[in-house]
Every structure is written in structure tokens, then in C-alpha cells.
């Protein structure tokens, strides 16, 4: 008779799980013992939060839910930031935690924590398993919930004695049948007709692509619609990569730190087609002001997102892939040649900021040079802060992916997420870009990089500052800098050598480009540290 733990492993295998990221402890040991005989590869992280980030990077690169594991108490609570990060960016995740025995629940015993309660506001759903026979149904439902509708993390908390319970037999359900959970995928025909009419009547239309387009795997459908309609495109930060930056009709990222000409185009449009974008404050600071001058069509799989931040004229609830396919069949080319010439002039007239320096590395011009040297389908992971902005603005995406923590802005995300992405797509170039502050939140995972024998590439911008916070202190607090000077930073080159990872220091742009070429050609992990002027701005 199989145990609950063995059933959990069989369920994961039935779902096609190849890799899981985690950190063991007593309350999850029955599951780990069952994992010993499994075909699933386990990656031992150095911090549970990074297990969630790795699973997130794996999910975003593979298109399948990532799996992370932790024990009860502090192991589970350490997962919280990673789960919340995935929730904010709609990443499908299965988080499995051990829990104290059923009879001990609520008694504050050793390493007990109400993790389902703690995660209630940022999981798509959560389960506290009380009977081993429920495990097959729960695992099937969890994967279904995580990957359908608007994707997101699902938490499964399993007491140790439930893992040890014996089942008479095991069978895995063929499908999940959840009462009340039936995500709508096809757009309403009447709303599609209204959208068609609005598109035909407009003069200055623009498409705004959000992360929902990427998550739905609808990049080709988006491009087909844009090509047939002839409508220019912009993207939110999470929508970067929907179209190559050099595409004639693509204007790049909007927002506080976006491209000025993309923001100008949004501000002058008379119709905005929002696709899988929540238009948060960093994308459009005053959304209703924009909505007053433009007709808004909003497409999203999650009806709760439509109209949440911006007034909407034509809401369309449905899967982006399906809706765009239907719209492409309906629309005719839009007569907006004058508008296209206008926004194209905006784009062509823009002058990139940042020039090569001899006394330090300017990250802006360096990232442009790095972009030119990376493969077309490369994956770039950027950590929040100045590194995120430098990468989002100056890296020219072609057919690759841009991974970052857009919703929660979690520092320490890029390195573990890049490792997860590299394990999902071992044949693709994967580079993590982060500042020295973020690096010190996650460099312990260099040990995981070594253990996994993964040739991950990492670029650290060392300006010895918490750069974006310092910029904010300059603007809002008259330059009264506190807690943003990173005194006591270690020698990163020596640190990496202690891990057995090749590392080089670039003191100017010429050195940085030469060493980046060496890094990209290397068959081993490689860390490139760039010495950056603390006064280098985000934009």
C-alpha cells in the first residue's frame, strides 16, 4: 500500500514534473524519502525563498507550473515572498509544504505555522490536506487551478502524519472538476463586434501588450493581429518581448521608466487596446486621464482586472490567444498612415542615453552592446532597481524572454529565476543582471549553480549604493541619504572564486564588452562585476 508521500510523488510524475526546487526538514521528510525513488530531479536551494524564485523562472521559461518544496514553520514562511512574487506576476506555481501532525495543529508546537492562513491573500488557492486519500484529487486540482484562467501559485500544506498514512490503492484523476471554477476562454461575440467597430472608426490606435500576452503564449497571435491591422504596439514591463524591439510598429516599454516616445504615443492615441495588462501605477500614472481622451478596449482572462485601474469602454473577458485570433479574423487594415508616420518619427528621433566611459562602466551603453552580442532567443533576467530599468530600456529583445519581478519588485529575484530558466531551457543563453545589493540577497545560490553544473552567466553592477532608493531620496528628501550606502561590500571576485566560479572585474566599458564576450563564450558559470559610478541615473 502506498503512503501519502508516495502518492504525492506519483501525482507529480503523472503531471510531467521533471524538476522540483526545495529545502528539506523533518515535517516534509516522508515526501523527500519518497522522492528518493522518483524520476524527478530535486534541486537543493540555499534559501527557501529562492526555491520559489527558481520555480518561477522555470515556469516562465517552460510554460509549465514550477514546483517548490519546504518544511513547516520557518521553511514555509521563507517561501512567502517567493509565492507573493509569483502571485503578483501571475506565474503558475505549486508550493508544497510540510506541516506538523494533525492532532498538533493549533497548539503552537515546534515549527508550526499557519501557512495557508498566512498566504491567503496571495495564493490563487490553498489546501490543508487532512486525509491521504484526498491527495490525488487535490494535486490534480492544484495543477489545473495554477495553469488555467489567470495563472498563479497554489499552496498544498501536508501534515507529516498525512504523508505517512497508508492508502489502499492509488489512481490519478484524468481531469479536475471543480464546482464554480470554469474560466472563460472565448470572448463574447457581441463584444468582439463592438471592438471591431471601434478599431475601424479610430484614427490613432495603439496596442498595449501586458504580461498576459506572454503568459498565454500568444506572441504569434499578437504579432499576426498587429500585422493585419497595422496598429502600432507598446508594452508594459511584463510585456517586454512580445515583439522584437526593431519591429517597425513596436515602440517599446511605457511607464514611469519607459521610453518617452512610447508614453507620448499612448498619450496621443484615440483608441487603446489593452491586452493582458493591469496598467498599474508604474505603467500609466494617471490612467483615467488617458481614458478621457481615448476609447479603451480591455482584454483579460481575469474579469476582476478589467476596469480596476482604468475606465473601460469595451471589456472582453477571455483567453488572449483565443480573443486575438477572433479579432484578427474580424478586423481589416486600419487607415492610420499619418499616425504611423508620426509615432515612427518619435521612435527614430530618440537618442539613447548613456555613453561609453573610461573611468567606470556605464550600464546603459554596456547593456546595448551586450544585447548586440547575445543570441536571438536569449533569456535575460533582471533584478528590481536600477538594473531592471537599465535592462528594460536598453536591452533589445529579439525572440527571447525578459524575466523580472514586475508586480512585487522583489530584490534577489534575478539570479535564482535565471537558474530556474536555465534548467528549463539548457540550450539557451541565460544571463542574470543585478546590482550589488540584490546580489548580496541571493549569491548563496552560486553554490546551487555549482551543484547543478549549470553554465549560468551573471552580471553584477557594483555602484556600492541602493541606487533607486538613493535617487528617490535625492528627489523627495533633498538628498538626505540614509541606509543607501553599501559600506562593507565584499570583494565579489574573491567571493566567486571561493565558490570555484570564474569572475572578472570590468573598470570601464571597453573592458566590460571584452569580458562579456569572454563570458558568453564560456562553457562554465561566469560572473562579471562591473564597477559603476554611483551617480549613474536610472534613465
N, C-alpha and C positions, 0 to 999 in steps of 0.2 A: 504494500500500500504506500503511495507517495505521501510525503509530508507537504504541509502548506508551502514551505520554502521550495521544495522541488517543483511543485505546481507553478509557483511564481516564475521559476526559470523556464519551465516548459511553455508557459504563456508568452514570455519574451521571445523565445525561439520561434514560436508559432507566428509572432508578429514580424519576424525577419530581423530582429535586433542582432547586430553584429558586434557592436562595441557599447560598453557602459562605463561611465566615469564615476568613481566613488572613493569612499574612505570608510573602512570598517570600524566596528565597535561591538560590544557584547550583544546589544539588542538586535543587531542585524546579522549576527554570526551564523544563525541557521541558514539564512539566504546565501551568505558567502560560501558556506560549506557546500550547498547545492550547486553553486556557480562553478565550483572546482571541476565538476564533471561535465560542464557545459561547453558548447562550441562558441559561446560569447566571449569575446576578448574584454578583459577588465583592465582599465587604466587607473592606476592608483595616483590620485592627485595629492598635493601637499596641503591643500586647504579646501574644505567642502564648498565654499562659495565658488571656487574655480571649477569644481565639478559641474556646477550648473552652467557656468560660462562656457566650458568646453562642450557640454551637451548642446548648448545654444548654437555655438559655431558649427558643430556637427550637423545640427538640424537645418541651419540656414544653407549650408553647402550641399547637403544630400537631398533636402526636400522631405526628409522623414523625421518623425519625432526623435529627439535626443533623449537619452536615459541617464539620470544621475541618481546616486545612492548615498545615503548617510545613516548613521546610527541615531539613537534617540537623544534627547536633551541638546547639548551644545552642537552635536553633529547636525541635527535637524535645523536648529536655529541659525547655524552658519550658512545653511542653504538659502535662507530667506532672501538675502539681497539678490542672489542669482535668479531665484524664482520671480521676484518682483521685476527684475530687469527683463526677463523673458516675457512677462505679462504685458509690460508697457509697450513692447515692440511686437507683440502677437506672434511669439515663437512657440511652436509645438514642443512641449517638454513633458516627460514623465518623471516625476520625482518620487522615489521610493525611500521611505524612512522606516527604521526600526522603532519600536515603542516598548515600553515596559509591559509586563504581563497584564492581562485584562483585569484581574482582581486587584491590581495595584493602582489602576487609573484613578486619579483624583486624590491620591494620598501623599503627594509630594515626595515620592521615593527617589532614590538615586537616579539621576539623569532622566527624570520625567519632565516633559514639556508638552503643552497642548499645541502641537504644531499645526493641526488642522484649523484650530481657532486663530492662531497667530497669522496664518496665511490666508484667511478667509477673503480679505479684500483684494488680493492679487493672485488668486488662482482661478482658473476657469471653473474648476470643480475640485472637490477633495473627498477622500474616503478614509474613514477609520474602520478597518476591517475587524469584525468580531467573530466571524466563522470562516474556517478554511475553505468550506465548500462554496463560499461566495467569491473566492479569488478569481476563478476563470471568468465569471461574468464581469467582475469589477475591472480586471485587466483589459478585457475586450472593450468595455465602455470607455475606459480611460484613454486608450489609443484613438478610439472613434471621436471622442469629445475634443481631444487635443489637436487633432488634424483636420477636423471639418468645421464648417462655418468660419467664424473668425478664430484662427488658431490661438493656442495659449497653453500654459502649463496646467497639468493635473497632478495633484498630490495623492499618494497612496501611503497611508500610515498603517503599519502592520505590527501589532504586538508580538513579542517574542514567542509566547505560548501558541499564538495562532500559526506562526511559522512552523511550529513543532507538531501541531495537530496532524493526525493521520486521516487521509481520505480513502474511502473505499475504492474509488475509481477516478479517472481524470478524462474529461472531454472538454475541448475548447470550442466555444460557440462560433458558428460561422459568421454571424453578424451581430451587431449591437442593436437592440430595440429599446430605446429609451423614451418613455412617455413624456411628451411635452418638449422633446428636443428634436426638431425637424428643421434644420437650417434651410432657408430658401436660397436656391441657386439661380433660378431663371428670373430675369427682370420682367415686370408686368408689361404686357404688350401695349397697353394704353400709355404708360409712362415712356416706353421706348418711342412711341409715335410722337409724343409731346417733345421728347428730346430731339428727335429728327427734325421736327418743325422749327424748333428754336435754333438748331445748328444751321438750317437752310436760310434763316432770316437774319443771322448775325453778320457783322462786318469785321469785327476784331476779336475772333475767338482764340482761346488758348486752352490747352490741356495741362492739368496739374497732376502729375503722377506721384502717388504716395507708396509707402512700403507694401500696401495691399497688392499692388500690381506684381511686385517681385515675389511676395509670399505665395500668390496664386499661380505662379509660373506662367504669367500672362504677358511676358515681354514681347513675344512674337505677335500676339493678338493686338497689343498696344501699338506696335510699330505698323502693323497692317492697317489699323484704323487711321493712324496719323497719316500714313502714306496716301490712302484713298481719299480722305477728307481734305488733306493739305493743311491741317491745323498745326501751328507751332506747339512745342511742348516745353514745359518746365518741370522740375521735380522738387519734392521736399528732400531733406537729408536722407530719409529712409528709402526714397525712391531713386536715389542715385544708381545708375547702371541700367535703367530701363532702356535707355538709348545711348549709343556712343556719343561722347562729347563733341566729336567732329561732325555729327549728322547735321545737315543744313538746317533742319527745322527744330533742333534741340538747343535750348538756351541755357540749360544748367540749373543749378540749385537756387531756390528762392529763400527768403528769410532774413533775419537779423544779420547773419553772417554769410548770406548768399551773394550771388552775382548781381551787381547793380542793374544791369540791363534786363535780367530775368525779373527782378522786382518791378522795374519800370513797365515791362510788358504786362505783368499781372495788374498793375495799377491803371493801365490804359485800356484793358480789354473790356468788351461789352458782353462777352459770354465766357464763363469759366467752367470747364468740365473737370470736376474733382473726381479722381479715380483712386479709391482706396487710400484716401488721405484724411486725417482728422483735422488738419490745419490748426495745429496748436499755436501757442503764442510765439514760438521761435520761427514758425513758418510765415505766419501773417499776424502782425502785431495788433492790427485793428480790423478784424475780419468783416464786421458789419459795415464798416465804411466802404470796403471793397464791394460788398454785396449791394450797396445802394446804387452803384453805377453799372453793375454787371448782372446779367441773369446767371444764376448758379444751377448747374446740373450736378448732383452728387450721387455717385455710385459707390455702394459699400455693401459687403456681406452682412455687416452688423447694423441693424436699424437704429441702434442706440447712438451710433456715431453720426448719423445723418442729421444735420441741423444743430449739433451740440455746440459747435463753436462759431458757426456762420449760418445766417439765414439762407434757406434753400428754396428755389422756385420749383425744381423738378427733382424729387427724390426717386432713386431707383435702387431697390434692395435686391441684391443678387450677387452671384459669383462674378468677379471682374472678367474672368476668361469667357464665361457664357454671355455676359451682357455686351462686352466689346465685340464678340463675334456677331451677335444680333445687330448691333449698331452699324457695324461695317457693311452688313448686307443692306441696311436701310439707307444709309447716307450717300449723297452724291458729293463730288468735289465742291468745296466752299469757294465762292468768288471773293477772295480776300487778298489779291495780289499786292495791292497797295500796303496792306497791313504786314504782309510777309516781308516786303522790301524794307519797311520801316523797322521791324524788330531785327532783321538781318543786319541793318546798318548799326543798330545798337550793339549787337554782338561783335561785329567786325571792328567797331571803333573802340572797343575796350582795350585798355593797356594793362597787361598783367603786372601785379605788384611784386616787389622783391627782386633784387639783383644779386648776382654772384659777388661774394666778398672774399678778401684775402685774410682778414683778421678774425673771421668767425664763419660759421655756416648759416646762410640764410635759408631757412626751411622751405620757403615758398618757391624760390627758383630751383632748389635742390629737388623738391618733390616733382616739379615739372620735368626735370632731367631724368629722375627715377622712372617716371611714367613712360617716357620715351624708350626706356631700356627694358621694361618688363613685358612679358608675353601678353598677347591679346586677351586671354581668358584668365589672367591672374586674379587672385583674391587679395584684397588689401583690407586689413583690419586696423581701425584707428581708435585710439583711446580718447574719451571725452576731454575737453580742454582745448588748448591751442592746437595740439596735434590733430585733433578731429577737424578743426576748421581749416588748417593748412592742407590736410589731405582732401577734404571735401571740395575745396575750391580749386586746388592746383593739380590734383591727380586726374588725368584724362582717362576716364573709364572707356574701355572698348567693348569687349564681350565678357568681362569678368564680373566680380561682385565687390561691393563695398560693405563691410561689416562694421557696425559701431553700435553703441548703446545710445539710441536717439531719444527715447522717452524718459528714461530714468537718469541718464547721464552718469553711469556707474564707472568710476575710475578703477583701473585694474582689469578691465574687461578684455582689452585687445589681445594680450598675449595668450591667455587660455582659450579665448574664442578662436584665435588663429590656429592654435594647436588642434582644436576640435575640427576645424575646417580642413586642415592638412590631413588628418586621419580619415576624413570622409572622402577627400579628393587628393590622394597621394601623388598623382601625376601632375598636378597643377602647381604653379608658383603661388606661394602664400607668404605674405610679408605683414608683420605687425609693426605699426608706427605708434610710438607713445612717448610721453615726456618722462623726465627723471622722477617726478612724483608718482605717476602711475606705475612706472617700472618697479618702484620700491614697494608697491602694493601686491605685486604678482611675480617678482623674479624668482620666488621659491619654486615656481613651476618649470624653471630651467632644468631642475632635476627630473621632472616628468618628461621633458623634451629628450633628455639624455636616455632615460629608461626606455622610452618608446623608439629610440633611434630614428627620430624624425628630423629631416634637414630644414627646420623652420628658420626663417630669416626675421630678425628683429632689429628695428632702428630706434634708437633712444635719442631724443633731443634733450641735451643737458643744458638747461639755462639756469639751473640752481634756484628756480623760482616756481611757485604755483602761479603760472603765468596769467591765466584768465582771471583768477581771483584778484591778483595784483592789479590787472587792468581795471577791474571793477572798483577797487579801492582808489585808483587814480581818478576815476570818473565821479564816483559817488561820495568819496570820503577825503577829497583833497589830497590824495597821495599819502595818507596816513597808513603806511604799510605795517601790518601786524600778522604774524604767523604765516607769511608767504615766502620768506627767505629760507631756503632749504640748507641751512648750515649743517655740516656733519655728513654730507653725502659721501658714500664710499667711493673708492677707485673702481669704477664699473669694469674696466678692462681686467684688473686683477680679480675682481669678483667672478667674472665669466670664466677666467682661466681656472679658478678654483673648481668650477663645475666641469672643466675639461672642454669648454666651448670656445672656439676661435672668436676673438673680439679685436676690433681695431678702433682707434680714435681718429676722427677727422677734425682738423682745426680750421678748415676753410672749404669753400665749395669745390675747388679743384680736387682736393684730397677726397672729399665726400663722394664725388662722382666716380673717381677711380676705384675707391674701396667698395662702392655699391656694385660696380661691375664685377669685382672680385667676389663679393658676397653672393650675387645672383648666379655665378658660375660654380660656386662651391657645392660639393655633394654632402656637406655636413651642416649642422646648425651653425649659425653665424650671427653675431651681434655687432652692429655698427653704432658706435656712440658718436654723436655729432655735437661739437661744442657750439652753443648758440648764444648770441648776445641777449642778455636778459631784457633789453629794451625792444626786442623784435615784436611788433604787434601781431595780433591775430589776423588782421586784414591787411 
